């Protein structure tokens, strides 16, 4: 009897479920469809055998990528080998994806089945999965699905980051669309402005130039010799400018109103802006092709190479194609619908590579041969661009030389070089070019790191200055009141050491005089690194020593005498305002010190 198991892949892990006999389920498929919606009936059909949860979101992403690519992951292999019966012939495994079923059958040997009743069973499992697994809620299952979906999509978008060929696909598609639109709009401008100035169409063939001239000329009756210089700038030809001026004087066109001219000029300006944007887009396409596929663009040109990449879907898909597919890429309609299959005619010789200059230069009998040879070289160039670490245009230039030699061989019979010799030369040059490119990249990286370090250092310095400026300002503001507070206890002992309590009336005068002097000289003293406080501290003990006759006797010297004599008027200024008694005492002390 064959046992039927079903493999179910979920965002939280793998689940292996067992079912009843295959014969009963296959016969009762309508009953299975009805019982899917009912949880009780569904439990009678399906039984959970094993559940293998993912260890982390990264592991879940790896398993999702493996399942999407049809690869058996190690977690899935362990689950199947552990919980499925050892007799593989008696086991039938139901899976949802035929790719993963074919991989399991090839690697593990289990018979796999998809579709039919398996799809209905998986639909029921998907609906009741949170009830089949213990500890899993519907909310947590939805969160896991949402997170895995975001990470899976993000990984697919970020795949092959260095080869941004999707930008090339969009730009070449837009370029082709712009060509069609510019041609359509230019024909509209020619027809619209041709009613007023029909002779201009025969003189000017370029669409963009015609639109610029229609915008500049406006009413042809206003065109005169003064505008001839501007006409020469627009047409880039003096003869054409003179012909336009002569034709405007003898034109057969109808008169036109001002409002019609305004509309024609505005529409012409739109067409001119579109043509200018088309040129800038072509420049952008050339730069992107030189970065993504330099060898292919050097071999066949930027536009044709970009069309090949866009038609294949990506550079990776183009690299996977054989040369025969690259040759007829773009001629699928001629191959499958009309010539080859229906009318049994010859298959097309070329597709998109027909726009290359090599096929146009070849003779009619050699067009098929050169197209086959060119497709071969394009396939080689696309694979080099896709899988090389440092893409360079060396191989593309060498392959282009080979095509030139083959073309000359068809015309003159000159034998070209062998492919082996050419590739050896290209390998040597490519290594040198890759070394130079890596050296430039390293220099750019070093410069970027230096700039980043300088920027970070500047930011750190600015932040430290901002953080230190505020406390410094607070200290500066708090220095002045602190000085005033320190002056009070310093001045009081000077007076107490020099004078009796009767001199207490002179204290406020002393405070006022010293505070004014300090405020006037505070800025100069702070810049010089010295304040008035230490000077007064030095002077205070000297004055005290003068007041004590015993200490004055021990300290004698000419220098000290001079200092004391100089300091006398400073200390006696406020004392004279207080009274004569203090001055007499000072003089007596001074004489006594000199005698000693």
NORHU-V891745 format. One record per helix or strand. SS is the DSSP state (H for helix, E for strand). FROM is the first residue (numbers start at 1). LEN is the number of residues. If there is no record, write none. Layout:
# NORHU-V891745
SS:FROM:LEN ; SS:FROM:LEN
This chain:
# NORHU-V891745
E:3:7 ; E:13:6 ; H:22:6 ; H:29:7 ; H:39:7 ; E:47:7 ; H:57:12 ; H:74:10 ; H:88:3 ; E:91:4 ; H:98:10 ; E:111:3 ; H:117:16 ; H:138:20 ; H:165:30 ; H:199:5 ; H:207:11 ; H:220:3 ; H:225:11 ; H:238:12 ; H:258:35 ; H:294:7 ; H:302:11 ; H:315:6 ; H:323:5 ; H:332:7 ; H:352:4 ; H:357:5 ; H:364:24 ; H:394:19 ; H:419:80 ; H:501:28 ; H:532:16 ; H:549:6 ; H:558:21 ; H:580:16
